[in-house]
């Protein structure tokens, strides 16, 4: 991690390529190390904590990071990478993959449907909220309806519009 602290000093030739390589190598090592030492009793291992720190602080090798995280089947960590880039649609798409049963080697997304509901309350993209809110309503009608009725949500919906939307996309959620 010490090499990453040298970013921006200007004394390193080909800085962009160097730090892309450093980030990719570090990510690869941390993924390998974390696979060798899975967390016990819900407490993240030191390598997992470092992995989160690396991804949450942003990596210079974004495309390579996606490929590595997919290769290691670390979907939750991939969602954190997307969160760092403010890519809400990709975060939710990745969580949906996990919730619908795709293997996530880290098993880190706990109570996934509720996490989707809470995340939808924090974002402002109406189309994404409608897409994933109705998807959630099909899976879990109670939580899905909460997405559209949450007073703390950044996007407010008109109840009549919500009823129509749910009738069309998640009829089992409408009573």
VOLOTI-164523 format. One line per 2 residues: number of its first residue (from 1); their letters; for each residue x negated, z negated, y of N, C-alpha, C, O. Coordinates in steps of 0.05 Angstrom, whole numbers, always signed. Layout:
// residues N
NUM	A	X/Z/Y/X/Z/Y/X/Z/Y/X/Z/Y  ... $
***
This chain:
// residues 175
1	XX	-16/+0/-24/+0/+0/+0/-17/+0/+25/-8/+8/+47  -42/-9/+23/-59/-10/+46/-64/+17/+59/-67/+19/+83 $
3	XX	-66/+38/+42/-70/+65/+53/-47/+73/+71/-52/+87/+91  -23/+65/+64/+0/+73/+80/-2/+62/+108/+10/+73/+127 $
5	XX	-16/+39/+112/-18/+27/+138/-36/+43/+157/-36/+39/+181  -51/+62/+146/-69/+78/+162/-55/+102/+174/-67/+118/+189 $
7	XX	-30/+105/+167/-15/+128/+177/-13/+128/+207/-7/+107/+220  -19/+151/+220/-17/+153/+248/-42/+147/+264/-42/+149/+289 $
9	XX	-63/+140/+251/-88/+133/+266/-103/+158/+275/-119/+157/+294  -97/+181/+263/-110/+206/+272/-138/+210/+262/-150/+231/+266 $
11	XX	-149/+191/+248/-177/+193/+239/-178/+206/+211/-200/+209/+199  -155/+213/+200/-154/+224/+173/-148/+254/+176/-127/+261/+187 $
13	XX	-166/+270/+165/-161/+299/+166/-138/+306/+147/-135/+292/+126  -122/+326/+154/-100/+334/+137/-81/+311/+131/-73/+307/+108 $
15	XX	-75/+295/+151/-60/+270/+148/-33/+275/+133/-26/+259/+116  -19/+296/+140/+7/+300/+128/+5/+303/+97/+19/+290/+82 $
17	XX	-14/+320/+89/-17/+325/+60/-28/+300/+46/-20/+293/+24  -46/+286/+59/-57/+262/+47/-36/+241/+42/-34/+230/+21 $
19	XX	-19/+236/+62/+1/+215/+59/+24/+223/+41/+37/+206/+28  +30/+249/+39/+49/+258/+19/+38/+253/-9/+53/+244/-26 $
21	XX	+13/+258/-12/+0/+253/-38/-2/+224/-44/+4/+215/-67  -9/+208/-25/-11/+179/-29/+16/+167/-36/+19/+152/-55 $
23	XX	+37/+175/-21/+64/+165/-27/+73/+174/-55/+85/+158/-70  +69/+199/-62/+77/+209/-89/+63/+194/-111/+75/+186/-131 $
25	XX	+36/+190/-107/+21/+176/-128/+30/+146/-130/+33/+136/-152  +34/+134/-107/+43/+106/-107/+70/+103/-120/+75/+85/-136 $
27	XX	+88/+121/-113/+115/+120/-125/+114/+124/-155/+127/+110/-170  +98/+143/-164/+95/+148/-192/+84/+124/-207/+94/+116/-228 $
29	XX	+63/+112/-196/+52/+87/-208/+72/+65/-209/+74/+51/-230  +86/+60/-188/+106/+38/-188/+129/+43/-207/+138/+25/-220 $
31	XX	+137/+68/-209/+158/+75/-229/+148/+70/-257/+162/+58/-274  +124/+79/-263/+112/+74/-289/+109/+45/-295/+116/+35/-317 $
33	XX	+99/+30/-276/+94/+1/-279/+121/-14/-283/+123/-31/-300  +141/-6/-268/+167/-20/-270/+180/-14/-297/+194/-30/-308 $
35	XX	+175/+10/-308/+185/+17/-334/+172/-1/-356/+185/-7/-376  +147/-8/-352/+133/-24/-371/+141/-53/-370/+139/-67/-390 $
37	XX	+149/-62/-346/+156/-90/-342/+184/-92/-330/+187/-97/-306  +205/-89/-346/+232/-91/-335/+237/-120/-324/+226/-139/-334 $
39	XX	+255/-121/-305/+262/-148/-293/+275/-165/-314/+289/-155/-332  +271/-190/-311/+284/-210/-329/+304/-227/-313/+299/-233/-290 $
41	XX	+325/-233/-326/+346/-250/-315/+354/-244/-287/+359/-262/-270  +356/-218/-280/+366/-210/-254/+346/-212/-231/+353/-205/-209 $
43	XX	+322/-223/-236/+302/-226/-215/+284/-201/-216/+272/-196/-237  +283/-186/-194/+266/-162/-195/+237/-169/-199/+226/-189/-190 $
45	XX	+224/-152/-215/+195/-155/-220/+180/-149/-194/+192/-138/-175  +155/-156/-192/+139/-151/-169/+137/-121/-164/+138/-112/-141 $
47	XX	+134/-105/-185/+133/-76/-182/+159/-65/-172/+159/-46/-156  +181/-76/-180/+207/-67/-171/+211/-73/-141/+221/-57/-126 $
49	XX	+202/-97/-133/+203/-104/-105/+186/-85/-88/+194/-77/-66  +162/-78/-98/+145/-59/-84/+157/-31/-83/+155/-17/-63 $
51	XX	+170/-24/-105/+184/+2/-107/+206/+3/-85/+208/+23/-71  +222/-18/-83/+243/-19/-63/+231/-17/-35/+240/-2/-18 $
53	XX	+209/-32/-30/+196/-32/-4/+186/-4/+3/+190/+5/+26  +174/+9/-16/+164/+36/-11/+187/+55/-4/+185/+70/+16 $
55	XX	+207/+56/-20/+230/+74/-16/+245/+67/+9/+253/+85/+24  +249/+42/+14/+264/+33/+38/+249/+38/+64/+261/+42/+85 $
57	XX	+222/+40/+63/+207/+44/+87/+203/+74/+93/+193/+82/+113  +212/+91/+74/+211/+120/+78/+185/+130/+66/+163/+120/+70 $
59	XX	+188/+152/+51/+165/+165/+39/+161/+192/+52/+180/+205/+60  +136/+201/+53/+130/+227/+65/+135/+250/+45/+135/+273/+53 $
61	XX	+138/+243/+20/+141/+263/-1/+170/+264/-11/+175/+260/-35  +189/+268/+7/+217/+265/+0/+226/+281/-24/+238/+270/-42 $
63	XX	+220/+307/-25/+228/+324/-47/+215/+315/-73/+228/+314/-94  +189/+308/-71/+175/+299/-95/+186/+272/-105/+188/+267/-129 $
65	XX	+194/+255/-86/+206/+229/-93/+232/+233/-108/+237/+219/-128  +248/+252/-99/+274/+257/-113/+268/+266/-141/+281/+256/-160 $
67	XX	+249/+284/-145/+242/+294/-172/+232/+271/-190/+239/+269/-213  +215/+254/-179/+204/+232/-194/+226/+212/-202/+227/+203/-225 $
69	XX	+243/+205/-183/+264/+186/-189/+284/+198/-209/+294/+183/-226  +290/+223/-208/+307/+236/-228/+293/+236/-255/+305/+230/-276 $
71	XX	+267/+243/-255/+252/+243/-281/+252/+216/-294/+255/+214/-319  +249/+195/-279/+248/+168/-290/+277/+156/-293/+280/+133/-302 $
73	XX	+297/+172/-286/+325/+163/-288/+330/+138/-272/+343/+119/-282  +320/+137/-248/+323/+114/-230/+342/+121/-208/+335/+124/-184 $
75	XX	+367/+124/-215/+388/+134/-197/+393/+114/-174/+397/+123/-151  +393/+88/-180/+399/+69/-158/+376/+70/-137/+382/+69/-113 $
77	XX	+352/+72/-146/+330/+74/-127/+332/+101/-112/+326/+101/-88  +341/+122/-125/+346/+147/-111/+367/+143/-89/+364/+154/-67 $
79	XX	+387/+128/-95/+408/+123/-74/+396/+108/-51/+404/+112/-28  +377/+90/-56/+364/+76/-33/+347/+96/-17/+346/+93/+8 $
81	XX	+335/+115/-30/+320/+135/-16/+338/+151/+3/+332/+156/+26  +362/+158/-7/+381/+172/+9/+392/+154/+32/+396/+164/+54 $
83	XX	+395/+129/+26/+404/+110/+47/+384/+110/+70/+392/+109/+93  +359/+110/+63/+338/+109/+84/+340/+134/+102/+333/+132/+125 $
85	XX	+348/+156/+91/+351/+181/+106/+379/+184/+118/+385/+205/+130  +396/+164/+115/+423/+164/+126/+440/+187/+114/+454/+201/+128 $
87	XX	+437/+192/+88/+451/+213/+74/+473/+201/+58/+471/+199/+33  +495/+192/+71/+516/+178/+58/+529/+193/+35/+535/+181/+14 $
89	XX	+533/+219/+38/+545/+235/+17/+528/+234/-9/+539/+232/-31  +502/+236/-5/+484/+235/-29/+483/+207/-41/+481/+204/-66 $
91	XX	+484/+186/-25/+485/+159/-35/+509/+156/-53/+507/+147/-76  +532/+164/-43/+557/+160/-58/+558/+179/-83/+568/+171/-103 $
93	XX	+547/+203/-80/+546/+221/-103/+529/+208/-125/+536/+210/-149  +507/+196/-118/+489/+183/-137/+503/+159/-150/+501/+155/-174 $
95	XX	+516/+143/-134/+530/+120/-145/+553/+129/-164/+557/+117/-185  +566/+151/-156/+587/+161/-174/+575/+169/-201/+587/+164/-222 $
97	XX	+552/+182/-201/+539/+189/-226/+535/+164/-243/+539/+165/-268  +525/+143/-231/+520/+118/-246/+546/+106/-256/+549/+100/-280 $
99	XX	+566/+104/-239/+592/+92/-247/+605/+108/-269/+619/+97/-286  +602/+134/-268/+615/+151/-288/+599/+153/-314/+606/+167/-332 $
101	XX	+577/+137/-316/+564/+134/-341/+537/+148/-344/+524/+146/-366  +527/+161/-324/+500/+173/-326/+479/+151/-328/+482/+131/-314 $
103	XX	+459/+154/-344/+439/+134/-349/+423/+128/-323/+414/+146/-310  +421/+102/-317/+404/+92/-295/+386/+72/-308/+395/+50/-315 $
105	XX	+361/+79/-312/+342/+63/-327/+339/+35/-316/+333/+16/-331  +343/+31/-290/+340/+5/-278/+364/-13/-280/+362/-37/-276 $
107	XX	+387/-1/-286/+413/-17/-287/+416/-35/-262/+422/-58/-265  +411/-24/-239/+410/-40/-215/+436/-41/-199/+440/-59/-182 $
109	XX	+454/-22/-203/+479/-21/-188/+499/-40/-202/+510/-34/-223  +504/-63/-189/+522/-82/-200/+549/-79/-186/+550/-75/-161 $
111	XX	+571/-81/-200/+598/-79/-189/+600/-54/-172/+607/-55/-148  +593/-31/-184/+591/-6/-170/+615/+2/-154/+613/+11/-131 $
113	XX	+639/-1/-166/+663/+7/-151/+667/-9/-126/+674/+2/-105  +661/-35/-126/+664/-51/-103/+642/-44/-82/+647/-45/-58 $
115	XX	+618/-37/-91/+597/-28/-73/+605/-2/-59/+600/+1/-35  +618/+16/-73/+628/+40/-61/+648/+33/-39/+647/+44/-17 $
117	XX	+667/+15/-45/+687/+7/-26/+674/-4/-1/+682/+3/+22  +655/-22/-4/+642/-34/+19/+626/-14/+35/+626/-15/+60 $
119	XX	+613/+5/+21/+597/+25/+35/+615/+44/+51/+608/+52/+74  +638/+51/+40/+656/+69/+54/+666/+56/+80/+673/+70/+99 $
121	XX	+668/+30/+81/+676/+16/+105/+655/+17/+127/+661/+13/+151  +630/+23/+120/+608/+23/+139/+602/+50/+151/+589/+52/+172 $
123	XX	+612/+72/+138/+604/+98/+148/+627/+110/+166/+649/+100/+166  +620/+131/+180/+639/+143/+199/+649/+171/+192/+664/+183/+206 $
125	XX	+639/+182/+170/+646/+209/+162/+673/+209/+147/+675/+201/+124  +694/+218/+161/+721/+217/+151/+724/+233/+125/+737/+224/+106 $
127	XX	+712/+256/+123/+714/+273/+99/+702/+259/+75/+713/+260/+53  +679/+246/+79/+666/+232/+57/+683/+208/+49/+686/+203/+25 $
129	XX	+694/+194/+68/+711/+171/+62/+735/+180/+46/+743/+167/+26  +748/+202/+54/+771/+212/+40/+764/+220/+11/+778/+214/-8 $
131	XX	+741/+235/+9/+733/+244/-18/+728/+221/-37/+739/+220/-59  +711/+202/-28/+704/+180/-46/+725/+158/-47/+727/+144/-67 $
133	XX	+741/+155/-26/+763/+136/-26/+784/+144/-46/+794/+127/-61  +790/+170/-47/+810/+179/-67/+799/+179/-95/+813/+174/-114 $
135	XX	+773/+186/-97/+760/+184/-124/+762/+155/-134/+768/+150/-157  +756/+136/-116/+757/+108/-124/+786/+100/-130/+791/+85/-149 $
137	XX	+805/+110/-115/+834/+104/-120/+843/+114/-148/+860/+102/-161  +832/+136/-157/+838/+147/-184/+827/+128/-205/+839/+125/-226 $
139	XX	+803/+117/-200/+790/+99/-220/+802/+71/-219/+807/+59/-239  +806/+62/-194/+814/+34/-190/+833/+34/-166/+824/+31/-143 $
141	XX	+859/+38/-171/+878/+41/-148/+877/+18/-127/+878/+24/-104  +873/-6/-136/+873/-28/-117/+849/-26/-97/+853/-28/-73 $
143	XX	+825/-21/-108/+802/-18/-91/+803/+8/-73/+796/+8/-50  +814/+29/-85/+816/+54/-70/+834/+51/-46/+828/+62/-25 $
145	XX	+857/+38/-49/+875/+33/-27/+862/+16/-6/+866/+20/+18  +846/-3/-14/+832/-21/+5/+813/-5/+23/+810/-12/+47 $
147	XX	+802/+17/+13/+784/+34/+30/+799/+43/+55/+788/+43/+77  +824/+51/+52/+839/+62/+74/+854/+41/+90/+863/+46/+113 $
149	XX	+856/+17/+80/+871/-5/+94/+853/-26/+106/+862/-44/+120  +827/-23/+102/+808/-43/+112/+806/-43/+142/+798/-24/+154 $
151	XX	+814/-66/+154/+813/-68/+184/+785/-68/+195/+780/-62/+218  +765/-75/+178/+737/-76/+188/+723/-49/+185/+700/-46/+193 $
153	XX	+737/-30/+173/+726/-3/+170/+720/+10/+196/+735/+6/+216  +699/+26/+198/+692/+40/+222/+712/+63/+228/+715/+71/+251 $
155	XX	+724/+74/+208/+744/+95/+211/+771/+84/+204/+775/+72/+183  +790/+87/+222/+817/+78/+218/+835/+101/+210/+833/+124/+221 $
157	XX	+853/+96/+191/+871/+117/+181/+899/+109/+188/+907/+86/+187  +916/+130/+193/+944/+126/+197/+957/+122/+170/+953/+138/+152 $
159	XX	+973/+101/+167/+985/+95/+140/+1000/+118/+128/+998/+123/+104  +1015/+133/+144/+1030/+156/+133/+1011/+177/+122/+1017/+190/+102 $
161	XX	+989/+182/+137/+970/+202/+128/+956/+193/+102/+951/+209/+84  +951/+167/+100/+939/+156/+75/+958/+160/+52/+949/+168/+30 $
163	XX	+983/+153/+56/+1003/+156/+34/+1004/+185/+25/+1005/+189/+0  +1004/+204/+43/+1004/+232/+35/+979/+240/+20/+980/+254/+0 $
165	XX	+956/+231/+31/+930/+237/+18/+929/+226/-10/+921/+240/-29  +938/+202/-14/+937/+189/-40/+957/+203/-59/+952/+206/-83 $
167	XX	+980/+211/-49/+1000/+225/-66/+988/+251/-76/+992/+258/-99  +972/+264/-59/+960/+290/-68/+936/+286/-86/+933/+301/-106 $
169	XX	+919/+267/-80/+893/+265/-94/+891/+242/-114/+875/+243/-133  +908/+222/-111/+907/+199/-129/+935/+187/-132/+941/+165/-124 $
171	XX	+953/+203/-144/+981/+195/-145/+986/+168/-159/+1006/+154/-153  +969/+160/-178/+973/+135/-191/+968/+111/-173/+974/+88/-180 $
173	XX	+956/+115/-150/+950/+93/-131/+974/+89/-112/+974/+69/-98  +994/+107/-112/+1017/+104/-94/+1040/+93/-110/+1047/+103/-132 $
175	X	+1052/+72/-100/+1075/+59/-114/+1101/+67/-101/+1122/+59/-110 $
***
